[in-house]
Amino acid sequence: MSIKEKLTENMQLPKEIILNYPKLTVLGKKDITVENIIGVIEFDEDIVRLNTETHILNIYGLNLEIKSLSLDEVQIQGKIEKIIFE
């Protein structure tokens, strides 16, 4: 564990802000918002691959759509079947 991680843990600071961890908000199986992304690597109706500071994030599903995209956040809708961190 790095000094930055220990400090974040001990001071109970939000890891997604201090360490740039991706923050996922999932609503049921139909809506996911991912914060702290660097960019979209791949997008199709059955997969969305996102680059983050710490992982490549693969979101698999059916009829996936990017509803909104900003510099560091994406909102995806569709039938979400699985989420895998590389």
Secondary structure as UniProt FT lines:
FT   HELIX           3..10
FT   TURN            11..12
FT   HELIX           15..18
FT   STRAND          23..27
FT   TURN            28..30
FT   STRAND          31..35
FT   STRAND          37..44
FT   TURN            45..46
FT   STRAND          47..52
FT   STRAND          56..69
FT   STRAND          73..85
//
